[in-house]
């Protein structure tokens, strides 16, 4: 929820994010939105903290070849 709010993402943009779309050092995410338009969304401090926590959990759920940032309990893209 923090990422949706702080970066101003649509739900489809959020679930479409891949790991390689994130740049936590630069505090940004590459987002593909409506019409396949790509933009860079800033990530606030709270969003970065939430993402770091999620990445630890995600590592236990997703297989090594799953590119999706957000996965279900089954380890596949939401």
C-alpha positions as CSV (number, residue, x, y, z in Angstrom):
1,X,0.0,0.0,0.0
2,X,2.8,2.4,0.8
3,X,4.2,2.0,-2.7
4,X,0.8,2.6,-4.3
5,X,0.4,5.8,-2.3
6,X,3.9,7.3,-2.3
7,X,4.7,6.6,-5.9
8,X,1.2,7.3,-7.2
9,X,0.9,4.0,-9.0
10,X,-2.2,2.4,-10.4
11,X,-2.8,-1.2,-9.3
12,X,-2.0,-2.7,-12.7
13,X,1.3,-0.8,-12.7
14,X,2.1,-2.1,-9.2
15,X,1.5,-5.8,-10.0
16,X,3.3,-5.4,-13.3
17,X,6.6,-4.4,-11.6
18,X,9.6,-6.7,-12.0
19,X,12.6,-6.9,-9.7
20,X,14.7,-5.2,-12.4
21,X,12.3,-2.2,-12.4
22,X,13.5,-1.2,-8.9
23,X,16.5,1.0,-8.1
24,X,16.5,1.3,-4.3
25,X,19.8,3.2,-4.4
26,X,18.3,5.8,-6.7
27,X,15.0,5.6,-4.9
28,X,13.0,5.1,-8.1
29,X,11.0,2.5,-10.0
30,X,10.6,2.2,-13.8
31,X,6.8,1.9,-14.3
32,X,5.0,0.9,-17.4
33,X,1.5,2.4,-17.5
34,X,-1.4,2.9,-19.8
35,X,-0.6,2.8,-23.5
36,X,2.7,1.0,-22.7
37,X,4.2,4.4,-21.6
38,X,7.2,4.1,-19.3
39,X,8.0,6.6,-16.5
40,X,10.2,6.8,-13.5
41,X,8.4,7.0,-10.2
42,X,10.1,8.2,-7.1
43,X,10.2,6.0,-4.0
44,X,9.8,7.7,-0.6
45,X,11.7,6.6,2.5
46,X,8.8,4.6,3.9
47,X,8.2,2.9,0.5
48,X,11.9,1.9,0.3
49,X,11.7,0.4,3.9
50,X,8.6,-1.5,3.0
51,X,10.1,-2.8,-0.2
52,X,13.3,-4.0,1.6
53,X,11.1,-5.9,4.1
54,X,9.0,-7.4,1.3
55,X,12.1,-8.5,-0.7
56,X,13.2,-10.7,2.3
57,X,9.7,-12.4,2.3
58,X,9.6,-12.6,-1.5
59,X,12.9,-14.5,-1.5
60,X,11.2,-17.3,0.4
61,X,8.2,-17.4,-1.9
62,X,9.4,-16.9,-5.4
63,X,11.6,-19.2,-7.5
64,X,14.9,-17.9,-8.8
65,X,13.6,-17.3,-12.3
66,X,10.4,-15.4,-11.3
67,X,10.8,-11.8,-12.4
68,X,7.7,-10.4,-10.7
69,X,8.3,-8.1,-7.7
70,X,5.0,-9.0,-6.1
71,X,4.2,-12.7,-5.9
72,X,1.5,-14.8,-4.4
73,X,2.0,-17.5,-1.7
74,X,2.4,-19.9,-4.6
75,X,5.4,-17.8,-5.8
76,X,3.8,-16.5,-9.0
77,X,3.0,-13.0,-10.1
78,X,-0.1,-11.6,-8.5
